[in-house]
Amino acid sequence: MEESFSFLMQNLSLILLIALASNCFILHFRNRNRELFEIIGNEVLINRTHKLQFTLASKKTIPIESVVKIEVHGNRLSLFQNTSNATDVWVQPKHLESEIEKAKNVFSHAVFLNCGS
């Protein structure tokens, strides 16, 4: 019993690394075909996908009509809501143009500003 506990403690960092890598692989595999902006009724679900530069902590749902302005700064899309909230979505550069077009279609009523890099 003491030997197995000792083995576990000596290899704890390796075990945690394997668990983290497995979790990342499973999340990537599960989310690989999802769209970044998924329309559900009158709301948009912002999914964690392979198109993101940084992964969101969790999926986020926002009402479509609440987004009043979209700003692009480099590879960041900032979705400003009428409640003074903003959601930043960091998109990988190779997916940026297509996601900007999708955001323009989803939030067609919003003001769009391209602020450059």
Phi, psi and chi 1 to 4 in degrees:
 res  aa     phi    psi   chi1   chi2   chi3   chi4
   1 MET       -  -45.2  177.2   71.8  174.7      -
   2 GLU   -65.8  -33.7 -171.3  174.9  -50.9      -
   3 GLU   -67.5  -41.5  -70.1  175.4    7.1      -
   4 SER   -68.5  -35.6   60.8      -      -      -
   5 PHE   -66.0  -42.5 -179.7   73.7      -      -
   6 SER   -62.5  -43.4  174.5      -      -      -
   7 PHE   -61.2  -43.6  174.3   79.7      -      -
   8 LEU   -61.8  -45.4 -179.9   67.7      -      -
   9 MET   -67.7  -36.9  -66.9  -50.2  -69.9      -
  10 GLN   -68.6  -30.2  -71.7  175.3  -10.2      -
  11 ASN  -110.1   18.5  -64.0  -59.0      -      -
  12 LEU   -59.7  -43.9 -175.1   60.3      -      -
  13 SER   -64.6  -38.6   60.2      -      -      -
  14 LEU   -66.0  -42.2  179.5   61.2      -      -
  15 ILE   -63.3  -42.8  -67.2  167.5      -      -
  16 LEU   -66.3  -39.0  -69.6  174.8      -      -
  17 LEU   -63.2  -43.9 -179.1   64.2      -      -
  18 ILE   -63.8  -41.5  -69.1  170.2      -      -
  19 ALA   -64.2  -42.6      -      -      -      -
  20 LEU   -65.5  -44.7  179.7   63.0      -      -
  21 ALA   -62.4  -41.0      -      -      -      -
  22 SER   -63.2  -42.1  -61.0      -      -      -
  23 ASN   -63.0  -45.0 -172.9   30.9      -      -
  24 CYS   -62.1  -42.1  -70.5      -      -      -
  25 PHE   -63.7  -44.1  176.6   75.4      -      -
  26 ILE   -63.5  -44.5  -69.9  167.9      -      -
  27 LEU   -63.5  -42.4  -73.0  175.5      -      -
  28 HIS   -63.8  -44.9  175.8   74.5      -      -
  29 PHE   -63.4  -42.6 -176.5   75.5      -      -
  30 ARG   -69.2  -33.8 -168.4  178.7   78.9 -164.1
  31 ASN  -101.9    6.9  -65.4  -33.8      -      -
  32 ARG   -66.1  -29.3   74.5 -177.4 -175.5  -80.7
  33 ASN  -104.0    9.0  -67.5  -34.2      -      -
  34 ARG   -81.6  148.9  -64.2 -165.2   96.4  158.5
  35 GLU   -81.9  149.7  -70.8  -63.9  -36.4      -
  36 LEU   -66.5  -48.2  179.1   59.3      -      -
  37 PHE  -106.2  112.4  -60.7  110.7      -      -
  38 GLU  -114.6  118.4 -176.1  179.1  -25.2      -
  39 ILE   -82.2  126.3  -60.9  173.2      -      -
  40 ILE  -129.6   98.1  -58.3  172.7      -      -
  41 GLY    67.1 -123.1      -      -      -      -
  42 ASN  -102.9   21.6   62.8  -12.4      -      -
  43 GLU  -125.6  159.8  -64.2 -174.8  -35.7      -
  44 VAL  -117.8  128.4  171.4      -      -      -
  45 LEU   -94.5  122.4  176.3   63.9      -      -
  46 ILE   -94.2  108.2  -57.4  171.9      -      -
  47 ASN   -87.0  155.3  -74.2  -52.3      -      -
  48 ARG   -82.3  114.1  -66.2 -180.0  -68.7 -172.7
  49 THR  -131.7  174.4   71.8      -      -      -
  50 HIS   -70.1   -9.6   69.2  -75.1      -      -
  51 LYS   -80.8  -11.3  -62.8  175.3 -176.6  177.4
  52 LEU   -83.9  142.0  -66.6  175.5      -      -
  53 GLN   -73.2  -44.3 -176.1   78.9   25.6      -
  54 PHE  -122.8  137.3  -56.8  105.6      -      -
  55 THR   -78.1  133.3  -56.9      -      -      -
  56 LEU   -65.4  149.5  -62.2  169.8      -      -
  57 ALA   -61.0  -37.4      -      -      -      -
  58 SER  -154.9  169.1   61.6      -      -      -
  59 LYS   -64.0  149.9  -63.1  177.3 -172.9  178.8
  60 LYS  -131.9  135.1 -175.6  170.2 -179.1  132.5
  61 THR  -113.5  130.5  -55.9      -      -      -
  62 ILE  -133.4  145.3   56.2  175.2      -      -
  63 PRO   -65.7  136.2  -19.2   29.5      -      -
  64 ILE   -58.9  -46.2  -66.9  172.5      -      -
  65 GLU   -70.1  -14.6  -66.2  -60.4  -40.8      -
  66 SER   -78.1  -18.2   72.4      -      -      -
  67 VAL   -81.1  116.8  175.9      -      -      -
  68 VAL  -106.3  -19.7  -66.9      -      -      -
  69 LYS  -150.4  142.0 -179.4  170.6   66.8  169.0
  70 ILE  -124.4  125.4  -59.6  171.7      -      -
  71 GLU  -116.4  139.2  -71.7 -175.8    3.8      -
  72 VAL  -111.1  121.5  178.6      -      -      -
  73 HIS  -123.9  102.6  -63.9  -89.5      -      -
  74 GLY    64.7 -120.7      -      -      -      -
  75 ASN  -106.7   24.6   62.7  -28.6      -      -
  76 ARG  -109.8  127.0 -177.2 -175.1   77.8 -146.1
  77 LEU   -99.8  121.6  -62.8  174.5      -      -
  78 SER  -106.3  118.5  -64.9      -      -      -
  79 LEU  -100.7  107.5  -51.0  173.8      -      -
  80 PHE   -92.7  130.5  -68.4   91.7      -      -
  81 GLN  -103.2  159.8  -64.4  175.5  -94.7      -
  82 ASN   -69.8   -5.4   55.9   10.4      -      -
  83 THR   -94.7   13.3   57.4      -      -      -
  84 SER    69.0   13.4  -60.9      -      -      -
  85 ASN   -93.4  154.5  -68.6  -27.1      -      -
  86 ALA  -137.4  145.0      -      -      -      -
  87 THR  -119.5  122.3  -59.3      -      -      -
  88 ASP   -96.6  130.5  -70.3  -29.5      -      -
  89 VAL  -122.7  114.5 -179.3      -      -      -
  90 TRP   -93.8  113.7  -65.0   83.5      -      -
  91 VAL  -104.3  142.1 -178.2      -      -      -
  92 GLN   -61.5  140.6  -70.7 -174.1   15.4      -
  93 PRO   -53.5  -36.8  -27.6   34.9      -      -
  94 LYS   -69.6  -16.7   65.2 -177.1  178.0 -178.1
  95 HIS  -107.6    0.2  -61.4  -69.8      -      -
  96 LEU   -61.6  -51.4 -177.2   61.2      -      -
  97 GLU   -60.8  -43.6  -69.6  -56.7  -42.6      -
  98 SER   -67.0  -36.3   65.1      -      -      -
  99 GLU   -74.0  -29.9  -66.5  -52.5  -41.2      -
 100 ILE   -64.2  -44.0  -72.7  172.8      -      -
 101 GLU   -63.6  -40.0  -70.2  -54.5  -46.7      -
 102 LYS   -65.3  -40.8  -71.6  176.1 -173.8  171.4
 103 ALA   -64.2  -39.6      -      -      -      -
 104 LYS   -62.1  -38.5  -75.5 -178.9 -179.7  179.4
 105 ASN   -71.3  -42.9  -70.7  -27.9      -      -
 106 VAL   -68.7  -44.7  170.6      -      -      -
 107 PHE  -107.5   55.6  -54.1  106.3      -      -
 108 SER   -63.2  -23.6   57.6      -      -      -
 109 HIS   -82.3  -14.7   61.5  -79.4      -      -
 110 ALA   -81.2  152.3      -      -      -      -
 111 VAL   -75.3  134.0  175.2      -      -      -
 112 PHE  -113.8  126.1  179.9   80.7      -      -
 113 LEU  -127.1  126.0  -61.4  171.4      -      -
 114 ASN  -101.1  104.6 -168.2  -19.3      -      -
 115 CYS   -91.6    8.2  -59.1      -      -      -
 116 GLY    79.0 -160.5      -      -      -      -
 117 SER   -84.6      -  -26.2      -      -      -
